[in-house]
Amino acid sequence: MKNYLISEAIGDIAGPMAYAYYKKMPDALVYQALKKLPEWIVDVNERFDEIVNSNIEAEI
């Protein structure tokens, strides 16, 4: 059980790091992840992406 938790934590960290580095995730992966989440979390995620993307565009 202990090794499983360590592996899960590594995955929890590696996913966002890969996204930050590559700036794109495969659409199929995004779709599979989003369909497992409650609608309110998907809404929060979409609003967050809009704010972050508008700030990035403003800096360019």
C-alpha positions in Angstrom: 0.0 0.0 0.0 2.8 2.4 0.8 4.4 2.0 -2.6 1.1 2.6 -4.3 0.7 5.9 -2.4 4.2 7.0 -3.4 3.6 6.1 -7.1 0.3 8.0 -7.0 2.0 11.1 -5.5 4.6 11.0 -8.2 1.9 10.8 -10.9 0.1 13.7 -9.2 3.2 15.8 -9.5 4.4 14.6 -13.0 1.1 15.3 -14.8 1.0 19.1 -14.1 4.8 19.4 -14.7 4.4 17.7 -18.1 1.5 20.0 -19.0 3.5 23.1 -18.0 6.4 21.9 -20.1 4.6 20.8 -23.3 1.7 23.4 -23.0 -0.7 20.8 -24.7 -2.3 17.6 -23.7 -3.8 15.1 -26.1 -7.5 15.8 -26.6 -8.4 12.2 -25.8 -6.7 12.4 -22.5 -8.4 15.7 -21.6 -11.8 14.3 -22.6 -11.4 11.1 -20.5 -10.3 13.2 -17.5 -13.1 15.8 -17.8 -15.9 13.2 -18.1 -14.9 11.7 -14.7 -15.2 15.0 -12.9 -18.4 16.6 -11.5 -19.8 19.4 -13.6 -19.0 22.1 -11.0 -15.3 21.2 -11.2 -15.3 21.3 -15.0 -16.8 24.8 -14.8 -14.2 26.0 -12.3 -11.5 24.6 -14.6 -12.9 26.3 -17.6 -13.0 29.7 -15.8 -9.5 29.2 -14.5 -8.2 28.5 -18.0 -9.9 31.6 -19.4 -8.3 33.8 -16.7 -4.9 32.3 -17.1 -5.0 32.4 -20.9 -6.2 36.1 -20.9 -3.3 37.0 -18.6 -0.8 35.2 -20.8 -2.1 37.0 -23.9 -1.9 40.4 -22.0 1.7 39.8 -21.2 2.7 39.0 -24.8 
